[in-house]
Amino acid sequence: MPHYDLVVIGTGSGNSVIDESFAHLDVAMVEHGEFGGTCVNVGCIPTKMFAHTADVADAVRRAGRFDLDARLDGVSWADVQARVLGKVDDLGASGRRFREEDSPNVTVHAGHARFTGPRALRVERTDGSGHDDLTADRIVVAAGGRPVVPEPVASSGAPYETSDTVLRLPEVPRRLAVLGGSYIAVEFAHVFGALGAEVTIIDQAERLLGPQDETVAERFTEHARTRYDVRTGREVSGAAATDGGGVRLTLDDGAVVEADVLLVAVGRVPNSDRLDVEKAGIDLHDDGRIVVDAAQRTSAEGVWALGDISTGIALKHVANREAQTVAHNLLHPDDPRETDHTAVPSAIFTDPQIASVGATEQQCRADGLDHVVSTVPYSDTAYGWALRDEQGFCKVVAERGTGTLLGAHVMGPSASLLVQPLVLAMALGVDATTVATRPYWIHPALSEVVESALLGLDI
């Protein structure tokens, strides 16, 4: 039975734990799929490459607003796929090749790992040729998560796609039904809607993007209704395959939605239930996440966890930060570091783009915080005039009296860039007045909308 100094399960952010600092250790990596994890293969990277393509298509369609004569003659889906998926497939292959050929202290086990005891694993080989039993002094669990498929879809026999599969469809469907109102749902609605599909979004909540700030959720839902057939406050009560290979959905109000493709995008769950973690003495939260402390240690001696399988903030940049913490703590056990989850930003690459950091206005009310709010539309700025944007806005929330920033929410072009100075301010503890008045803000850049929102706070 092979014994290693360290085993890493999962090669998404888990792969980044190991660098030249670990050259003195005998390391094993276990991966049942492609190297790179969710982000590289089916998540952040390919979806944003598709989303930018959708942005370009929309820009052509909207060119008339700028007195330009332009026409989108068609979409070569096969070429778009080849460009995007060719890139991510190469990333995954090169990641595996580096570990197998250029990392002499690393052994790659292609298979699915399950714990058989404390720091003991059985890896069922991907090729079906058997299994390998491994033990290790230390183990890092970075096995990620997967999409949820709810009843009654899961047991209906109706065909469906998830975020793991939908990007490899052979063609853009004429009619796409999207089940769910999450960030994943609206990103794919944007991609396929801009590239030619008729999109229907079905969500049990009354507004799309419910966890976002209420102003964002309300205005985005209003906008989505102008682009898609949006059915909010509705659940699927039945699903069935159609003769043509599509799907027929029955909603709880009796309405029927037919589509060529159904995309299920109602959320994700951690993969802890596939690892037999209880045999290793690893505790779980009620939602299946592995319990870790601030140093990313689990309840089992010598076992760490990071990323979607353990964090409450399932974002790639969070997983990467947690991987840095784990790497340091493996090498410096007497000087442990803790992961700081303060001011974690997020972005949704849909149309319009959305970005946020910190608390929503409704959270501040629920927590009884004495807060003030300022919301400034893009159209109040010179560059907003250039964009002819009537939807975009920047909203900031701060503590009354001190000006401490509590949250920020941006909807519109370049939202993921505009939120960043507010992320910096929150992370560094700089108050709203200082952020607004100390640095110069470029005129007439779009960033002036952030400056104006900060100045508008009645602190």
Residue pairs with C-beta under 8 A, 6 or more apart in sequence:
1 133
1 134
1 135
2 28
2 107
2 132
2 133
2 134
2 135
3 134
3 135
3 136
3 137
4 26
4 27
4 28
4 107
4 134
4 135
4 136
4 137
5 25
5 26
5 27
5 136
5 137
5 138
6 18
6 22
6 25
6 26
6 27
6 28
6 136
6 137
6 138
6 139
6 140
6 330
7 27
7 28
7 29
7 30
7 121
7 134
7 136
7 138
7 139
7 140
8 14
8 15
8 17
8 18
8 27
8 28
8 29
8 30
8 139
8 140
8 142
9 30
9 113
9 121
9 139
9 140
9 141
9 142
9 143
9 275
10 30
10 31
10 37
10 141
10 142
10 143
10 144
10 307
10 309
11 29
11 31
11 35
11 36
11 37
11 95
11 96
11 99
11 142
12 36
12 37
12 38
12 39
12 40
12 142
12 144
12 307
12 316
12 319
13 37
13 39
13 142
13 306
13 307
13 316
13 319
13 320
13 322
13 323
14 29
14 37
14 140
14 142
14 143
14 306
14 307
14 323
15 29
15 35
15 36
15 37
15 95
15 99
16 320
16 323
16 324
16 327
17 140
17 142
17 306
17 323
17 326
17 327
17 330
18 27
18 29
18 103
18 106
18 327
19 327
21 327
21 331
22 105
22 327
22 330
22 331
23 105
24 105
25 105
26 105
26 107
27 103
27 105
27 106
27 107
28 106
28 107
28 108
28 109
28 134
28 136
29 99
29 106
29 107
29 108
29 109
30 109
30 111
30 112
30 113
30 121
30 123
30 134
31 96
31 108
31 109
31 110
32 110
32 111
32 112
32 113
32 126
33 41
34 40
34 41
34 89
34 92
34 93
34 96
35 92
35 93
35 95
35 96
35 99
36 88
36 91
36 92
36 95
37 43
37 142
37 144
37 307
38 44
38 144
38 145
38 308
39 45
39 316
39 319
40 88
40 91
40 92
40 95
41 88
41 92
42 163
42 164
42 165
42 167
43 163
43 316
44 316
45 87
45 88
45 91
46 84
46 85
46 87
46 88
46 167
47 163
47 167
47 187
47 188
47 191
47 349
48 349
49 83
49 84
49 87
50 80
50 84
50 167
50 191
51 187
51 190
51 191
51 349
51 350
52 349
53 80
53 84
53 191
53 194
53 195
54 190
54 191
54 193
54 194
54 195
54 351
55 194
55 351
57 72
57 75
57 194
57 195
58 194
58 351
60 70
60 71
60 72
61 72
63 69
63 70
64 70
65 388
66 388
75 172
75 195
75 196
77 171
77 172
77 195
80 195
81 167
81 168
84 167
85 167
85 168
96 108
99 106
99 108
100 108
109 123
109 125
109 132
109 134
110 125
110 126
110 127
111 123
111 124
111 125
111 126
111 131
111 132
112 123
112 124
112 126
112 274
113 121
113 122
113 123
113 143
113 275
114 121
114 122
114 124
114 274
114 275
114 276
114 279
115 121
115 275
115 276
115 277
115 278
115 279
115 280
115 282
116 122
116 133
116 276
116 279
117 279
117 280
118 280
118 281
118 300
118 301
118 302
119 135
119 136
119 137
119 138
119 139
119 280
119 300
119 301
119 302
119 303
120 133
120 134
120 135
120 280
121 133
121 134
121 135
121 136
121 139
122 131
122 132
122 133
122 134
123 131
123 132
123 133
123 134
124 130
124 131
125 131
125 132
136 302
137 302
138 302
138 303
138 304
138 330
139 280
139 302
139 303
139 304
140 303
140 304
140 305
140 306
140 326
140 330
141 275
141 277
141 282
141 290
141 298
141 303
141 304
141 305
141 306
141 309
141 310
142 305
142 306
142 307
142 309
142 319
142 323
143 271
143 272
143 274
143 275
143 309
144 270
144 271
144 307
144 308
144 309
145 268
145 269
145 270
145 271
145 308
145 309
145 314
146 164
146 268
146 269
146 271
147 162
147 163
147 164
147 264
147 265
147 267
147 268
148 264
148 266
148 267
148 268
148 269
149 160
149 162
149 264
150 179
150 264
150 266
152 236
152 237
152 238
152 239
153 160
153 179
153 236
153 239
153 262
153 264
156 238
156 239
156 240
157 240
157 241
158 239
158 240
158 241
158 247
158 248
158 262
159 241
159 245
159 246
159 247
159 261
159 262
160 239
160 247
160 262
160 263
160 264
161 169
161 261
161 262
161 263
161 264
162 263
162 264
162 265
163 184
163 188
163 263
163 265
166 188
166 261
166 263
169 261
172 192
172 195
172 196
172 197
173 192
173 197
173 259
173 260
173 261
174 196
174 197
174 198
174 260
175 197
175 198
175 200
175 246
175 258
175 259
175 260
175 261
176 189
176 192
176 193
176 197
176 198
176 199
176 200
176 259
176 260
176 261
176 262
176 263
177 199
177 200
177 202
177 247
177 249
177 257
177 259
177 261
177 262
177 263
178 185
178 188
178 189
178 199
178 200
178 201
178 202
178 263
178 265
179 185
179 202
179 203
179 236
179 249
179 262
179 263
179 264
179 265
179 266
180 201
180 202
180 203
180 264
180 265
180 266
180 267
181 201
181 203
181 204
181 205
181 207
181 208
181 209
181 210
181 232
182 209
182 265
182 266
182 267
183 209
183 346
183 348
183 350
184 265
185 201
185 203
185 208
185 263
185 265
185 266
186 201
186 208
186 209
186 220
186 224
186 348
186 350
187 348
187 349
187 350
188 263
188 265
189 199
189 201
189 224
189 227
189 228
189 350
190 349
190 350
190 351
192 199
193 199
193 227
193 228
194 351
198 229
199 227
199 228
199 229
200 228
200 229
200 230
200 231
200 257
200 259
201 208
201 224
201 228
201 229
201 230
201 231
202 231
202 234
202 235
202 236
202 249
202 251
202 257
203 230
203 231
203 232
203 233
203 234
204 233
204 234
204 235
205 232
205 233
206 232
206 233
207 217
207 218
207 221
207 232
208 217
208 220
208 221
208 224
208 230
208 232
209 216
209 217
209 220
209 221
209 348
209 354
210 217
211 360
212 220
212 354
212 356
212 360
212 409
213 356
213 360
213 361
213 362
213 395
213 407
213 409
214 360
214 361
214 362
215 361
215 375
215 393
215 395
215 409
216 354
216 356
216 395
216 409
216 411
219 391
219 393
219 411
220 350
220 352
220 354
220 411
221 230
221 232
223 352
223 391
224 230
227 351
231 251
231 255
231 257
234 251
234 252
234 253
234 255
235 251
235 252
236 249
236 250
236 251
236 252
237 250
237 251
237 252
238 249
238 250
239 247
239 248
239 249
239 250
239 262
240 247
240 248
241 247
241 248
242 248
242 258
244 260
245 260
246 258
246 259
246 260
246 261
247 258
247 259
247 260
247 261
247 262
248 256
248 257
248 258
249 256
249 257
249 258
249 259
249 262
250 256
251 257
268 308
268 314
269 287
269 288
270 287
270 288
270 289
270 290
270 308
270 309
270 310
271 308
271 309
272 282
272 284
272 288
272 289
272 290
272 309
273 288
277 284
277 290
280 300
280 303
281 299
281 300
281 301
282 290
282 291
282 298
282 299
282 300
282 303
282 305
283 290
283 291
283 298
283 299
284 290
284 291
285 291
289 309
289 310
289 311
289 312
290 298
290 305
290 309
290 310
291 298
291 299
291 310
292 298
292 304
292 305
292 306
292 310
294 338
294 339
295 325
295 329
295 336
295 337
295 338
295 339
296 304
296 305
296 306
296 310
296 322
296 325
296 326
296 329
296 339
297 303
297 304
297 329
298 304
298 305
298 310
304 326
304 329
304 330
306 319
306 322
306 323
306 325
306 326
307 314
307 318
307 319
307 322
307 323
308 314
308 319
310 322
311 318
311 319
311 322
313 341
313 344
315 344
315 346
317 344
318 341
318 344
321 339
321 340
322 339
325 337
325 338
325 339
328 336
328 337
329 336
329 337
342 426
342 427
343 357
343 358
343 423
343 426
343 427
344 357
345 355
345 356
345 357
345 419
345 420
345 423
346 355
346 356
346 357
347 353
347 354
347 355
347 356
347 415
347 416
347 419
348 354
348 355
349 416
352 391
352 392
352 411
352 412
352 413
352 415
353 411
353 412
353 413
353 414
353 415
353 416
354 409
354 410
354 411
354 415
355 409
355 410
355 415
355 416
355 418
355 419
356 407
356 408
356 409
356 410
356 419
357 407
357 408
357 419
357 422
357 423
357 426
358 397
358 405
358 406
358 407
358 408
358 426
359 367
359 369
359 397
359 406
359 407
360 397
360 407
360 409
361 371
361 373
361 395
361 397
361 407
363 407
364 371
364 397
364 406
364 407
369 399
369 406
370 399
370 400
370 401
371 397
371 398
371 399
371 400
371 406
372 397
372 398
372 399
372 400
372 457
372 458
372 459
373 395
373 396
373 397
373 457
374 395
374 396
374 398
374 453
374 454
374 455
374 456
374 457
374 458
375 393
375 394
375 395
375 396
375 453
375 456
376 393
376 394
376 395
376 449
376 452
376 453
376 456
377 384
377 390
377 392
377 393
377 449
378 384
378 387
378 389
378 391
378 392
378 393
378 394
378 412
378 413
378 446
378 449
379 385
379 389
379 390
379 392
380 449
380 452
381 444
381 446
381 448
381 449
381 452
382 443
382 444
382 448
383 444
383 445
383 446
383 448
384 392
384 446
384 449
386 444
387 413
387 446
389 412
389 413
391 411
391 412
392 410
392 411
392 412
392 413
392 415
392 449
393 410
393 411
393 412
393 449
394 408
394 409
394 410
394 418
394 449
394 450
394 452
394 453
395 408
395 409
395 410
395 453
396 405
396 407
396 408
396 409
396 422
396 432
396 450
396 453
396 454
396 457
397 405
397 406
397 407
397 408
397 409
398 404
398 405
398 406
398 431
398 432
398 457
398 459
399 406
400 459
401 459
402 431
402 459
403 431
403 432
403 433
403 434
403 457
403 459
404 429
404 431
404 432
405 422
405 425
405 426
405 430
405 431
405 432
405 435
408 419
408 422
408 423
408 426
408 453
410 418
410 419
410 450
412 418
413 446
414 446
418 446
418 447
418 449
418 450
421 435
421 447
421 450
422 435
422 450
424 430
425 431
425 432
425 434
425 435
432 454
432 457
432 459
433 454
433 457
433 459
435 454
436 451
436 454
436 455
437 455
441 447
441 448
441 450
441 451
442 448
